[in-house]
Each structure stands twice: as structure tokens, then as C-alpha cells.
Amino acid sequence: MNEESPQPAKEKLSLRSKKKAQSIAKRILIVVLSPYRFFRSVCFITGLIVWAFIAIMVVVLYFFYSSMPDFEIMTFKGFKGAAKNRYSAS
């Protein structure tokens, strides 16, 4: 019986040391991967901002060009009248 009791103690000790080694390995992995995670999040946020800016610019340009008169159909007098109406309204 005395020979059997030290055996489980060694197993418990080896389990503790394995868990400690795994936790150290996890910490090292977290430290090693943290710049990658930071870079990935910066790229995601930057891309999101760029696509939002592009979408906003598309909408603004659409409304800008849709508010312009048709140059092929209008004459000079028509442009003059459109300019007077536009500036007298605002």
C-alpha cells in the first residue's frame, strides 16, 4: 500500500505541471498573436471606413448629377432661366 500512494501524487504533480505548461503556452501564443489580431482589426476598420466613404460619395455624386440640367437639350436661354430659378429659390 505504501508503494501505491506515491504513484497518484506523482500523477497529480505531472497533471499540474502539464496544466501549468499549457497555460504558459497559451499566454505565449496570445502575446505572439496579439499584433496579428491588432493588424487584422485595424485592416477591418480601415476597410469599413473606406467602403462607407465610397458609398456616401456614390450617393452624393448621384444626387449632384441628377440635379444638373440636360445640356444636350437646353439652349442658352434655358440655362439662363434655370440658373435664375435655382438662385432665386434659395
HTML snippet that shows the backbone in 3Dmol.js (N, CA, C, O; Angstrom):
<script src="https://3Dmol.org/build/3Dmol-min.js"></script>
<div id="view" style="width:600px;height:400px;position:relative"></div>
<script>
const pdb = `
ATOM      1  N   MET A   1       0.804  -1.197   0.000  1.00  0.00           N
ATOM      2  CA  MET A   1       0.000   0.000   0.000  1.00  0.00           C
ATOM      3  C   MET A   1       0.849   1.264   0.000  1.00  0.00           C
ATOM      4  O   MET A   1       0.495   2.268  -0.619  1.00  0.00           O
ATOM      5  N   ASN A   2       1.946   1.200   0.688  1.00  0.00           N
ATOM      6  CA  ASN A   2       2.798   2.381   0.722  1.00  0.00           C
ATOM      7  C   ASN A   2       3.382   2.687  -0.652  1.00  0.00           C
ATOM      8  O   ASN A   2       3.649   3.843  -0.980  1.00  0.00           O
ATOM      9  N   GLU A   3       3.575   1.662  -1.436  1.00  0.00           N
ATOM     10  CA  GLU A   3       4.140   1.882  -2.753  1.00  0.00           C
ATOM     11  C   GLU A   3       3.097   2.479  -3.712  1.00  0.00           C
ATOM     12  O   GLU A   3       3.453   3.176  -4.662  1.00  0.00           O
ATOM     13  N   GLU A   4       1.831   2.209  -3.463  1.00  0.00           N
ATOM     14  CA  GLU A   4       0.792   2.710  -4.349  1.00  0.00           C
ATOM     15  C   GLU A   4       0.452   4.184  -4.087  1.00  0.00           C
ATOM     16  O   GLU A   4       0.092   4.898  -5.023  1.00  0.00           O
ATOM     17  N   SER A   5       0.555   4.642  -2.875  1.00  0.00           N
ATOM     18  CA  SER A   5       0.173   6.012  -2.555  1.00  0.00           C
ATOM     19  C   SER A   5       1.062   7.071  -3.207  1.00  0.00           C
ATOM     20  O   SER A   5       0.525   8.111  -3.592  1.00  0.00           O
ATOM     21  N   PRO A   6       2.386   6.892  -3.364  1.00  0.00           N
ATOM     22  CA  PRO A   6       3.166   7.920  -4.043  1.00  0.00           C
ATOM     23  C   PRO A   6       2.838   8.027  -5.544  1.00  0.00           C
ATOM     24  O   PRO A   6       3.036   9.078  -6.153  1.00  0.00           O
ATOM     25  N   GLN A   7       2.349   6.961  -6.114  1.00  0.00           N
ATOM     26  CA  GLN A   7       2.044   6.961  -7.549  1.00  0.00           C
ATOM     27  C   GLN A   7       0.981   8.010  -7.912  1.00  0.00           C
ATOM     28  O   GLN A   7       1.209   8.791  -8.836  1.00  0.00           O
ATOM     29  N   PRO A   8      -0.164   8.058  -7.227  1.00  0.00           N
ATOM     30  CA  PRO A   8      -1.149   9.092  -7.558  1.00  0.00           C
ATOM     31  C   PRO A   8      -0.630  10.511  -7.289  1.00  0.00           C
ATOM     32  O   PRO A   8      -1.017  11.444  -7.992  1.00  0.00           O
ATOM     33  N   ALA A   9       0.211  10.683  -6.317  1.00  0.00           N
ATOM     34  CA  ALA A   9       0.768  12.006  -6.037  1.00  0.00           C
ATOM     35  C   ALA A   9       1.632  12.462  -7.206  1.00  0.00           C
ATOM     36  O   ALA A   9       1.605  13.635  -7.580  1.00  0.00           O
ATOM     37  N   LYS A  10       2.397  11.541  -7.783  1.00  0.00           N
ATOM     38  CA  LYS A  10       3.222  11.892  -8.941  1.00  0.00           C
ATOM     39  C   LYS A  10       2.333  12.228 -10.144  1.00  0.00           C
ATOM     40  O   LYS A  10       2.635  13.135 -10.919  1.00  0.00           O
ATOM     41  N   GLU A  11       1.239  11.487 -10.282  1.00  0.00           N
ATOM     42  CA  GLU A  11       0.321  11.764 -11.382  1.00  0.00           C
ATOM     43  C   GLU A  11      -0.320  13.148 -11.215  1.00  0.00           C
ATOM     44  O   GLU A  11      -0.468  13.893 -12.183  1.00  0.00           O
ATOM     45  N   LYS A  12      -0.697  13.480  -9.972  1.00  0.00           N
ATOM     46  CA  LYS A  12      -1.271  14.799  -9.718  1.00  0.00           C
ATOM     47  C   LYS A  12      -0.252  15.894 -10.010  1.00  0.00           C
ATOM     48  O   LYS A  12      -0.581  16.936 -10.577  1.00  0.00           O
ATOM     49  N   LEU A  13       0.986  15.637  -9.612  1.00  0.00           N
ATOM     50  CA  LEU A  13       2.040  16.610  -9.859  1.00  0.00           C
ATOM     51  C   LEU A  13       2.282  16.781 -11.349  1.00  0.00           C
ATOM     52  O   LEU A  13       2.479  17.896 -11.833  1.00  0.00           O
ATOM     53  N   SER A  14       2.265  15.667 -12.074  1.00  0.00           N
ATOM     54  CA  SER A  14       2.500  15.775 -13.514  1.00  0.00           C
ATOM     55  C   SER A  14       1.315  16.461 -14.207  1.00  0.00           C
ATOM     56  O   SER A  14       1.514  17.186 -15.182  1.00  0.00           O
ATOM     57  N   LEU A  15       0.091  16.245 -13.721  1.00  0.00           N
ATOM     58  CA  LEU A  15      -1.065  16.937 -14.281  1.00  0.00           C
ATOM     59  C   LEU A  15      -0.973  18.433 -14.030  1.00  0.00           C
ATOM     60  O   LEU A  15      -1.281  19.240 -14.907  1.00  0.00           O
ATOM     61  N   ARG A  16      -0.547  18.795 -12.827  1.00  0.00           N
ATOM     62  CA  ARG A  16      -0.389  20.216 -12.510  1.00  0.00           C
ATOM     63  C   ARG A  16       0.678  20.849 -13.401  1.00  0.00           C
ATOM     64  O   ARG A  16       0.496  21.951 -13.918  1.00  0.00           O
ATOM     65  N   SER A  17       1.770  20.151 -13.569  1.00  0.00           N
ATOM     66  CA  SER A  17       2.842  20.711 -14.393  1.00  0.00           C
ATOM     67  C   SER A  17       2.413  20.789 -15.856  1.00  0.00           C
ATOM     68  O   SER A  17       2.796  21.726 -16.556  1.00  0.00           O
ATOM     69  N   LYS A  18       1.629  19.825 -16.331  1.00  0.00           N
ATOM     70  CA  LYS A  18       1.124  19.882 -17.703  1.00  0.00           C
ATOM     71  C   LYS A  18       0.180  21.064 -17.875  1.00  0.00           C
ATOM     72  O   LYS A  18       0.254  21.791 -18.866  1.00  0.00           O
ATOM     73  N   LYS A  19      -0.715  21.250 -16.893  1.00  0.00           N
ATOM     74  CA  LYS A  19      -1.647  22.377 -16.974  1.00  0.00           C
ATOM     75  C   LYS A  19      -0.899  23.708 -16.932  1.00  0.00           C
ATOM     76  O   LYS A  19      -1.251  24.652 -17.639  1.00  0.00           O
ATOM     77  N   LYS A  20       0.143  23.770 -16.090  1.00  0.00           N
ATOM     78  CA  LYS A  20       0.920  24.987 -15.994  1.00  0.00           C
ATOM     79  C   LYS A  20       1.653  25.247 -17.311  1.00  0.00           C
ATOM     80  O   LYS A  20       1.719  26.386 -17.773  1.00  0.00           O
ATOM     81  N   ALA A  21       2.195  24.209 -17.906  1.00  0.00           N
ATOM     82  CA  ALA A  21       2.887  24.356 -19.183  1.00  0.00           C
ATOM     83  C   ALA A  21       1.910  24.778 -20.275  1.00  0.00           C
ATOM     84  O   ALA A  21       2.243  25.601 -21.127  1.00  0.00           O
ATOM     85  N   GLN A  22       0.710  24.215 -20.248  1.00  0.00           N
ATOM     86  CA  GLN A  22      -0.294  24.599 -21.237  1.00  0.00           C
ATOM     87  C   GLN A  22      -0.715  26.049 -21.048  1.00  0.00           C
ATOM     88  O   GLN A  22      -0.918  26.762 -22.030  1.00  0.00           O
ATOM     89  N   SER A  23      -0.850  26.496 -19.812  1.00  0.00           N
ATOM     90  CA  SER A  23      -1.251  27.882 -19.576  1.00  0.00           C
ATOM     91  C   SER A  23      -0.133  28.833 -20.006  1.00  0.00           C
ATOM     92  O   SER A  23      -0.405  29.911 -20.535  1.00  0.00           O
ATOM     93  N   ILE A  24       1.122  28.439 -19.781  1.00  0.00           N
ATOM     94  CA  ILE A  24       2.248  29.261 -20.238  1.00  0.00           C
ATOM     95  C   ILE A  24       2.261  29.301 -21.759  1.00  0.00           C
ATOM     96  O   ILE A  24       2.494  30.355 -22.350  1.00  0.00           O
ATOM     97  N   ALA A  25       2.011  28.159 -22.398  1.00  0.00           N
ATOM     98  CA  ALA A  25       1.974  28.113 -23.855  1.00  0.00           C
ATOM     99  C   ALA A  25       0.830  28.978 -24.395  1.00  0.00           C
ATOM    100  O   ALA A  25       0.995  29.659 -25.407  1.00  0.00           O
ATOM    101  N   LYS A  26      -0.313  28.954 -23.733  1.00  0.00           N
ATOM    102  CA  LYS A  26      -1.439  29.802 -24.155  1.00  0.00           C
ATOM    103  C   LYS A  26      -1.087  31.278 -24.028  1.00  0.00           C
ATOM    104  O   LYS A  26      -1.424  32.077 -24.902  1.00  0.00           O
ATOM    105  N   ARG A  27      -0.414  31.640 -22.948  1.00  0.00           N
ATOM    106  CA  ARG A  27      -0.023  33.039 -22.753  1.00  0.00           C
ATOM    107  C   ARG A  27       0.971  33.478 -23.823  1.00  0.00           C
ATOM    108  O   ARG A  27       0.875  34.582 -24.359  1.00  0.00           O
ATOM    109  N   ILE A  28       1.918  32.611 -24.125  1.00  0.00           N
ATOM    110  CA  ILE A  28       2.902  32.933 -25.167  1.00  0.00           C
ATOM    111  C   ILE A  28       2.198  33.079 -26.509  1.00  0.00           C
ATOM    112  O   ILE A  28       2.503  33.991 -27.277  1.00  0.00           O
ATOM    113  N   LEU A  29       1.267  32.192 -26.788  1.00  0.00           N
ATOM    114  CA  LEU A  29       0.515  32.264 -28.038  1.00  0.00           C
ATOM    115  C   LEU A  29      -0.291  33.551 -28.133  1.00  0.00           C
ATOM    116  O   LEU A  29      -0.355  34.168 -29.196  1.00  0.00           O
ATOM    117  N   ILE A  30      -0.896  33.952 -27.048  1.00  0.00           N
ATOM    118  CA  ILE A  30      -1.666  35.196 -27.021  1.00  0.00           C
ATOM    119  C   ILE A  30      -0.748  36.393 -27.297  1.00  0.00           C
ATOM    120  O   ILE A  30      -1.105  37.288 -28.062  1.00  0.00           O
ATOM    121  N   VAL A  31       0.426  36.404 -26.675  1.00  0.00           N
ATOM    122  CA  VAL A  31       1.363  37.512 -26.878  1.00  0.00           C
ATOM    123  C   VAL A  31       1.882  37.521 -28.312  1.00  0.00           C
ATOM    124  O   VAL A  31       2.046  38.584 -28.911  1.00  0.00           O
ATOM    125  N   VAL A  32       2.138  36.337 -28.859  1.00  0.00           N
ATOM    126  CA  VAL A  32       2.656  36.254 -30.225  1.00  0.00           C
ATOM    127  C   VAL A  32       1.582  36.664 -31.236  1.00  0.00           C
ATOM    128  O   VAL A  32       1.892  37.337 -32.218  1.00  0.00           O
ATOM    129  N   LEU A  33       0.346  36.274 -31.015  1.00  0.00           N
ATOM    130  CA  LEU A  33      -0.726  36.554 -31.968  1.00  0.00           C
ATOM    131  C   LEU A  33      -1.388  37.917 -31.772  1.00  0.00           C
ATOM    132  O   LEU A  33      -2.152  38.347 -32.636  1.00  0.00           O
ATOM    133  N   SER A  34      -1.123  38.597 -30.684  1.00  0.00           N
ATOM    134  CA  SER A  34      -1.795  39.875 -30.451  1.00  0.00           C
ATOM    135  C   SER A  34      -1.455  40.929 -31.513  1.00  0.00           C
ATOM    136  O   SER A  34      -2.357  41.676 -31.892  1.00  0.00           O
ATOM    137  N   PRO A  35      -0.219  41.044 -32.020  1.00  0.00           N
ATOM    138  CA  PRO A  35      -0.004  42.010 -33.114  1.00  0.00           C
ATOM    139  C   PRO A  35      -0.797  41.646 -34.370  1.00  0.00           C
ATOM    140  O   PRO A  35      -1.300  42.529 -35.065  1.00  0.00           O
ATOM    141  N   TYR A  36      -0.908  40.359 -34.659  1.00  0.00           N
ATOM    142  CA  TYR A  36      -1.691  39.922 -35.811  1.00  0.00           C
ATOM    143  C   TYR A  36      -3.156  40.291 -35.631  1.00  0.00           C
ATOM    144  O   TYR A  36      -3.795  40.779 -36.563  1.00  0.00           O
ATOM    145  N   ARG A  37      -3.683  40.064 -34.453  1.00  0.00           N
ATOM    146  CA  ARG A  37      -5.088  40.409 -34.189  1.00  0.00           C
ATOM    147  C   ARG A  37      -5.300  41.914 -34.279  1.00  0.00           C
ATOM    148  O   ARG A  37      -6.313  42.370 -34.809  1.00  0.00           O
ATOM    149  N   PHE A  38      -4.350  42.682 -33.766  1.00  0.00           N
ATOM    150  CA  PHE A  38      -4.440  44.138 -33.856  1.00  0.00           C
ATOM    151  C   PHE A  38      -4.406  44.579 -35.314  1.00  0.00           C
ATOM    152  O   PHE A  38      -5.221  45.401 -35.731  1.00  0.00           O
ATOM    153  N   PHE A  39      -3.476  44.043 -36.089  1.00  0.00           N
ATOM    154  CA  PHE A  39      -3.357  44.390 -37.502  1.00  0.00           C
ATOM    155  C   PHE A  39      -4.623  44.006 -38.252  1.00  0.00           C
ATOM    156  O   PHE A  39      -5.092  44.761 -39.104  1.00  0.00           O
ATOM    157  N   ARG A  40      -5.181  42.838 -37.943  1.00  0.00           N
ATOM    158  CA  ARG A  40      -6.404  42.393 -38.601  1.00  0.00           C
ATOM    159  C   ARG A  40      -7.577  43.316 -38.272  1.00  0.00           C
ATOM    160  O   ARG A  40      -8.374  43.642 -39.151  1.00  0.00           O
ATOM    161  N   SER A  41      -7.685  43.734 -37.025  1.00  0.00           N
ATOM    162  CA  SER A  41      -8.785  44.636 -36.659  1.00  0.00           C
ATOM    163  C   SER A  41      -8.593  46.021 -37.275  1.00  0.00           C
ATOM    164  O   SER A  41      -9.566  46.658 -37.677  1.00  0.00           O
ATOM    165  N   VAL A  42      -7.345  46.494 -37.352  1.00  0.00           N
ATOM    166  CA  VAL A  42      -7.091  47.789 -37.993  1.00  0.00           C
ATOM    167  C   VAL A  42      -7.461  47.721 -39.473  1.00  0.00           C
ATOM    168  O   VAL A  42      -8.076  48.647 -40.003  1.00  0.00           O
ATOM    169  N   CYS A  43      -7.093  46.639 -40.136  1.00  0.00           N
ATOM    170  CA  CYS A  43      -7.436  46.482 -41.554  1.00  0.00           C
ATOM    171  C   CYS A  43      -8.946  46.416 -41.751  1.00  0.00           C
ATOM    172  O   CYS A  43      -9.473  47.003 -42.696  1.00  0.00           O
ATOM    173  N   PHE A  44      -9.636  45.716 -40.879  1.00  0.00           N
ATOM    174  CA  PHE A  44     -11.092  45.613 -40.983  1.00  0.00           C
ATOM    175  C   PHE A  44     -11.744  46.980 -40.809  1.00  0.00           C
ATOM    176  O   PHE A  44     -12.614  47.362 -41.592  1.00  0.00           O
ATOM    177  N   ILE A  45     -11.327  47.711 -39.789  1.00  0.00           N
ATOM    178  CA  ILE A  45     -11.920  49.023 -39.522  1.00  0.00           C
ATOM    179  C   ILE A  45     -11.605  49.991 -40.658  1.00  0.00           C
ATOM    180  O   ILE A  45     -12.471  50.755 -41.084  1.00  0.00           O
ATOM    181  N   THR A  46     -10.370  49.960 -41.148  1.00  0.00           N
ATOM    182  CA  THR A  46      -9.986  50.831 -42.256  1.00  0.00           C
ATOM    183  C   THR A  46     -10.806  50.510 -43.506  1.00  0.00           C
ATOM    184  O   THR A  46     -11.302  51.414 -44.178  1.00  0.00           O
ATOM    185  N   GLY A  47     -10.944  49.234 -43.809  1.00  0.00           N
ATOM    186  CA  GLY A  47     -11.744  48.831 -44.962  1.00  0.00           C
ATOM    187  C   GLY A  47     -13.199  49.243 -44.815  1.00  0.00           C
ATOM    188  O   GLY A  47     -13.825  49.688 -45.777  1.00  0.00           O
ATOM    189  N   LEU A  48     -13.729  49.096 -43.624  1.00  0.00           N
ATOM    190  CA  LEU A  48     -15.110  49.501 -43.371  1.00  0.00           C
ATOM    191  C   LEU A  48     -15.287  51.002 -43.590  1.00  0.00           C
ATOM    192  O   LEU A  48     -16.271  51.432 -44.193  1.00  0.00           O
ATOM    193  N   ILE A  49     -14.341  51.794 -43.104  1.00  0.00           N
ATOM    194  CA  ILE A  49     -14.418  53.242 -43.289  1.00  0.00           C
ATOM    195  C   ILE A  49     -14.313  53.603 -44.772  1.00  0.00           C
ATOM    196  O   ILE A  49     -15.044  54.468 -45.255  1.00  0.00           O
ATOM    197  N   VAL A  50     -13.404  52.938 -45.493  1.00  0.00           N
ATOM    198  CA  VAL A  50     -13.228  53.230 -46.921  1.00  0.00           C
ATOM    199  C   VAL A  50     -14.500  52.890 -47.694  1.00  0.00           C
ATOM    200  O   VAL A  50     -14.954  53.689 -48.513  1.00  0.00           O
ATOM    201  N   TRP A  51     -15.079  51.719 -47.445  1.00  0.00           N
ATOM    202  CA  TRP A  51     -16.299  51.341 -48.170  1.00  0.00           C
ATOM    203  C   TRP A  51     -17.468  52.248 -47.810  1.00  0.00           C
ATOM    204  O   TRP A  51     -18.291  52.555 -48.673  1.00  0.00           O
ATOM    205  N   ALA A  52     -17.561  52.683 -46.560  1.00  0.00           N
ATOM    206  CA  ALA A  52     -18.617  53.619 -46.178  1.00  0.00           C
ATOM    207  C   ALA A  52     -18.426  54.959 -46.890  1.00  0.00           C
ATOM    208  O   ALA A  52     -19.393  55.561 -47.358  1.00  0.00           O
ATOM    209  N   PHE A  53     -17.173  55.425 -46.971  1.00  0.00           N
ATOM    210  CA  PHE A  53     -16.877  56.671 -47.676  1.00  0.00           C
ATOM    211  C   PHE A  53     -17.234  56.553 -49.155  1.00  0.00           C
ATOM    212  O   PHE A  53     -17.822  57.468 -49.731  1.00  0.00           O
ATOM    213  N   ILE A  54     -16.879  55.429 -49.765  1.00  0.00           N
ATOM    214  CA  ILE A  54     -17.199  55.225 -51.181  1.00  0.00           C
ATOM    215  C   ILE A  54     -18.713  55.227 -51.399  1.00  0.00           C
ATOM    216  O   ILE A  54     -19.205  55.827 -52.354  1.00  0.00           O
ATOM    217  N   ALA A  55     -19.444  54.560 -50.517  1.00  0.00           N
ATOM    218  CA  ALA A  55     -20.904  54.509 -50.646  1.00  0.00           C
ATOM    219  C   ALA A  55     -21.509  55.904 -50.504  1.00  0.00           C
ATOM    220  O   ALA A  55     -22.413  56.272 -51.254  1.00  0.00           O
ATOM    221  N   ILE A  56     -21.016  56.669 -49.551  1.00  0.00           N
ATOM    222  CA  ILE A  56     -21.523  58.027 -49.360  1.00  0.00           C
ATOM    223  C   ILE A  56     -21.218  58.890 -50.579  1.00  0.00           C
ATOM    224  O   ILE A  56     -22.067  59.663 -51.022  1.00  0.00           O
ATOM    225  N   MET A  57     -20.012  58.762 -51.122  1.00  0.00           N
ATOM    226  CA  MET A  57     -19.634  59.550 -52.305  1.00  0.00           C
ATOM    227  C   MET A  57     -20.478  59.166 -53.518  1.00  0.00           C
ATOM    228  O   MET A  57     -20.838  60.033 -54.314  1.00  0.00           O
ATOM    229  N   VAL A  58     -20.795  57.900 -53.671  1.00  0.00           N
ATOM    230  CA  VAL A  58     -21.642  57.476 -54.792  1.00  0.00           C
ATOM    231  C   VAL A  58     -23.023  58.114 -54.683  1.00  0.00           C
ATOM    232  O   VAL A  58     -23.569  58.593 -55.676  1.00  0.00           O
ATOM    233  N   VAL A  59     -23.579  58.120 -53.489  1.00  0.00           N
ATOM    234  CA  VAL A  59     -24.904  58.715 -53.292  1.00  0.00           C
ATOM    235  C   VAL A  59     -24.857  60.226 -53.542  1.00  0.00           C
ATOM    236  O   VAL A  59     -25.739  60.774 -54.204  1.00  0.00           O
ATOM    237  N   VAL A  60     -23.836  60.892 -53.016  1.00  0.00           N
ATOM    238  CA  VAL A  60     -23.710  62.344 -53.209  1.00  0.00           C
ATOM    239  C   VAL A  60     -23.545  62.673 -54.687  1.00  0.00           C
ATOM    240  O   VAL A  60     -24.199  63.586 -55.192  1.00  0.00           O
ATOM    241  N   LEU A  61     -22.681  61.944 -55.386  1.00  0.00           N
ATOM    242  CA  LEU A  61     -22.472  62.210 -56.813  1.00  0.00           C
ATOM    243  C   LEU A  61     -23.721  61.906 -57.633  1.00  0.00           C
ATOM    244  O   LEU A  61     -24.007  62.604 -58.606  1.00  0.00           O
ATOM    245  N   TYR A  62     -24.462  60.878 -57.251  1.00  0.00           N
ATOM    246  CA  TYR A  62     -25.702  60.567 -57.954  1.00  0.00           C
ATOM    247  C   TYR A  62     -26.681  61.737 -57.838  1.00  0.00           C
ATOM    248  O   TYR A  62     -27.248  62.176 -58.839  1.00  0.00           O
ATOM    249  N   PHE A  63     -26.875  62.234 -56.633  1.00  0.00           N
ATOM    250  CA  PHE A  63     -27.817  63.341 -56.453  1.00  0.00           C
ATOM    251  C   PHE A  63     -27.295  64.629 -57.096  1.00  0.00           C
ATOM    252  O   PHE A  63     -28.083  65.434 -57.593  1.00  0.00           O
ATOM    253  N   PHE A  64     -25.987  64.827 -57.090  1.00  0.00           N
ATOM    254  CA  PHE A  64     -25.417  66.008 -57.741  1.00  0.00           C
ATOM    255  C   PHE A  64     -25.669  65.969 -59.242  1.00  0.00           C
ATOM    256  O   PHE A  64     -26.152  66.944 -59.817  1.00  0.00           O
ATOM    257  N   TYR A  65     -25.345  64.847 -59.876  1.00  0.00           N
ATOM    258  CA  TYR A  65     -25.539  64.755 -61.321  1.00  0.00           C
ATOM    259  C   TYR A  65     -27.013  64.682 -61.722  1.00  0.00           C
ATOM    260  O   TYR A  65     -27.379  65.119 -62.814  1.00  0.00           O
ATOM    261  N   SER A  66     -27.850  64.142 -60.860  1.00  0.00           N
ATOM    262  CA  SER A  66     -29.276  64.108 -61.200  1.00  0.00           C
ATOM    263  C   SER A  66     -29.914  65.494 -61.080  1.00  0.00           C
ATOM    264  O   SER A  66     -30.955  65.747 -61.686  1.00  0.00           O
ATOM    265  N   SER A  67     -29.306  66.385 -60.311  1.00  0.00           N
ATOM    266  CA  SER A  67     -29.866  67.733 -60.178  1.00  0.00           C
ATOM    267  C   SER A  67     -29.414  68.654 -61.300  1.00  0.00           C
ATOM    268  O   SER A  67     -29.960  69.747 -61.447  1.00  0.00           O
ATOM    269  N   MET A  68     -28.439  68.247 -62.091  1.00  0.00           N
ATOM    270  CA  MET A  68     -27.953  69.093 -63.190  1.00  0.00           C
ATOM    271  C   MET A  68     -28.916  69.022 -64.371  1.00  0.00           C
ATOM    272  O   MET A  68     -29.514  67.977 -64.629  1.00  0.00           O
ATOM    273  N   PRO A  69     -29.063  70.122 -65.078  1.00  0.00           N
ATOM    274  CA  PRO A  69     -29.959  70.109 -66.248  1.00  0.00           C
ATOM    275  C   PRO A  69     -29.327  69.326 -67.405  1.00  0.00           C
ATOM    276  O   PRO A  69     -28.115  69.115 -67.431  1.00  0.00           O
ATOM    277  N   ASP A  70     -30.141  68.908 -68.339  1.00  0.00           N
ATOM    278  CA  ASP A  70     -29.663  68.167 -69.503  1.00  0.00           C
ATOM    279  C   ASP A  70     -29.034  69.146 -70.489  1.00  0.00           C
ATOM    280  O   ASP A  70     -29.726  69.988 -71.062  1.00  0.00           O
ATOM    281  N   PHE A  71     -27.724  69.035 -70.685  1.00  0.00           N
ATOM    282  CA  PHE A  71     -27.001  70.002 -71.516  1.00  0.00           C
ATOM    283  C   PHE A  71     -27.285  69.839 -73.006  1.00  0.00           C
ATOM    284  O   PHE A  71     -27.209  70.815 -73.752  1.00  0.00           O
ATOM    285  N   GLU A  72     -27.599  68.664 -73.441  1.00  0.00           N
ATOM    286  CA  GLU A  72     -27.808  68.437 -74.873  1.00  0.00           C
ATOM    287  C   GLU A  72     -29.128  69.027 -75.359  1.00  0.00           C
ATOM    288  O   GLU A  72     -29.229  69.430 -76.517  1.00  0.00           O
ATOM    289  N   ILE A  73     -30.126  69.083 -74.508  1.00  0.00           N
ATOM    290  CA  ILE A  73     -31.451  69.538 -74.923  1.00  0.00           C
ATOM    291  C   ILE A  73     -31.628  71.044 -74.720  1.00  0.00           C
ATOM    292  O   ILE A  73     -32.289  71.694 -75.530  1.00  0.00           O
ATOM    293  N   MET A  74     -31.060  71.602 -73.671  1.00  0.00           N
ATOM    294  CA  MET A  74     -31.314  73.002 -73.322  1.00  0.00           C
ATOM    295  C   MET A  74     -30.503  73.962 -74.194  1.00  0.00           C
ATOM    296  O   MET A  74     -29.414  73.644 -74.672  1.00  0.00           O
ATOM    297  N   THR A  75     -31.077  75.134 -74.374  1.00  0.00           N
ATOM    298  CA  THR A  75     -30.387  76.220 -75.083  1.00  0.00           C
ATOM    299  C   THR A  75     -29.801  77.174 -74.039  1.00  0.00           C
ATOM    300  O   THR A  75     -29.964  76.982 -72.835  1.00  0.00           O
ATOM    301  N   PHE A  76     -29.123  78.193 -74.531  1.00  0.00           N
ATOM    302  CA  PHE A  76     -28.526  79.155 -73.600  1.00  0.00           C
ATOM    303  C   PHE A  76     -29.595  79.861 -72.775  1.00  0.00           C
ATOM    304  O   PHE A  76     -29.409  80.086 -71.579  1.00  0.00           O
ATOM    305  N   LYS A  77     -30.708  80.209 -73.402  1.00  0.00           N
ATOM    306  CA  LYS A  77     -31.798  80.860 -72.669  1.00  0.00           C
ATOM    307  C   LYS A  77     -32.371  79.927 -71.603  1.00  0.00           C
ATOM    308  O   LYS A  77     -32.741  80.365 -70.514  1.00  0.00           O
ATOM    309  N   GLY A  78     -32.439  78.650 -71.928  1.00  0.00           N
ATOM    310  CA  GLY A  78     -32.931  77.672 -70.948  1.00  0.00           C
ATOM    311  C   GLY A  78     -32.005  77.577 -69.747  1.00  0.00           C
ATOM    312  O   GLY A  78     -32.467  77.491 -68.610  1.00  0.00           O
ATOM    313  N   PHE A  79     -30.684  77.592 -69.995  1.00  0.00           N
ATOM    314  CA  PHE A  79     -29.722  77.576 -68.889  1.00  0.00           C
ATOM    315  C   PHE A  79     -29.829  78.826 -68.042  1.00  0.00           C
ATOM    316  O   PHE A  79     -29.759  78.774 -66.814  1.00  0.00           O
ATOM    317  N   LYS A  80     -30.000  79.944 -68.715  1.00  0.00           N
ATOM    318  CA  LYS A  80     -30.120  81.212 -68.007  1.00  0.00           C
ATOM    319  C   LYS A  80     -31.356  81.208 -67.105  1.00  0.00           C
ATOM    320  O   LYS A  80     -31.295  81.639 -65.954  1.00  0.00           O
ATOM    321  N   GLY A  81     -32.463  80.722 -67.634  1.00  0.00           N
ATOM    322  CA  GLY A  81     -33.697  80.647 -66.840  1.00  0.00           C
ATOM    323  C   GLY A  81     -33.562  79.662 -65.685  1.00  0.00           C
ATOM    324  O   GLY A  81     -34.056  79.922 -64.588  1.00  0.00           O
ATOM    325  N   ALA A  82     -32.888  78.520 -65.925  1.00  0.00           N
ATOM    326  CA  ALA A  82     -32.695  77.529 -64.854  1.00  0.00           C
ATOM    327  C   ALA A  82     -31.813  78.097 -63.749  1.00  0.00           C
ATOM    328  O   ALA A  82     -32.055  77.851 -62.567  1.00  0.00           O
ATOM    329  N   ALA A  83     -30.780  78.864 -64.137  1.00  0.00           N
ATOM    330  CA  ALA A  83     -29.909  79.481 -63.136  1.00  0.00           C
ATOM    331  C   ALA A  83     -30.666  80.521 -62.323  1.00  0.00           C
ATOM    332  O   ALA A  83     -30.502  80.594 -61.105  1.00  0.00           O
ATOM    333  N   LYS A  84     -31.490  81.324 -62.981  1.00  0.00           N
ATOM    334  CA  LYS A  84     -32.260  82.325 -62.239  1.00  0.00           C
ATOM    335  C   LYS A  84     -33.244  81.653 -61.286  1.00  0.00           C
ATOM    336  O   LYS A  84     -33.393  82.081 -60.142  1.00  0.00           O
ATOM    337  N   ASN A  85     -33.915  80.603 -61.755  1.00  0.00           N
ATOM    338  CA  ASN A  85     -34.845  79.894 -60.874  1.00  0.00           C
ATOM    339  C   ASN A  85     -34.141  79.241 -59.695  1.00  0.00           C
ATOM    340  O   ASN A  85     -34.653  79.239 -58.576  1.00  0.00           O
ATOM    341  N   ARG A  86     -32.990  78.700 -59.949  1.00  0.00           N
ATOM    342  CA  ARG A  86     -32.272  77.995 -58.885  1.00  0.00           C
ATOM    343  C   ARG A  86     -31.782  78.965 -57.820  1.00  0.00           C
ATOM    344  O   ARG A  86     -31.912  78.692 -56.627  1.00  0.00           O
ATOM    345  N   TYR A  87     -31.213  80.109 -58.244  1.00  0.00           N
ATOM    346  CA  TYR A  87     -30.660  81.048 -57.271  1.00  0.00           C
ATOM    347  C   TYR A  87     -31.723  81.931 -56.652  1.00  0.00           C
ATOM    348  O   TYR A  87     -31.517  82.434 -55.548  1.00  0.00           O
ATOM    349  N   SER A  88     -32.824  82.138 -57.297  1.00  0.00           N
ATOM    350  CA  SER A  88     -33.884  82.931 -56.688  1.00  0.00           C
ATOM    351  C   SER A  88     -34.661  82.081 -55.675  1.00  0.00           C
ATOM    352  O   SER A  88     -35.261  82.620 -54.746  1.00  0.00           O
ATOM    353  N   ALA A  89     -34.651  80.751 -55.854  1.00  0.00           N
ATOM    354  CA  ALA A  89     -35.359  79.869 -54.921  1.00  0.00           C
ATOM    355  C   ALA A  89     -34.602  79.719 -53.610  1.00  0.00           C
ATOM    356  O   ALA A  89     -35.213  79.521 -52.560  1.00  0.00           O
ATOM    357  N   SER A  90     -33.280  79.812 -53.663  1.00  0.00           N
ATOM    358  CA  SER A  90     -32.506  79.646 -52.420  1.00  0.00           C
ATOM    359  C   SER A  90     -32.134  80.960 -51.837  1.00  0.00           C
ATOM    360  O   SER A  90     -31.483  81.010 -50.793  1.00  0.00           O
TER     361      SER A  90
END
`;
const viewer = $3Dmol.createViewer("view");
viewer.addModel(pdb, "pdb");
viewer.setStyle({}, {cartoon: {color: "spectrum"}});
viewer.zoomTo();
viewer.render();
</script>
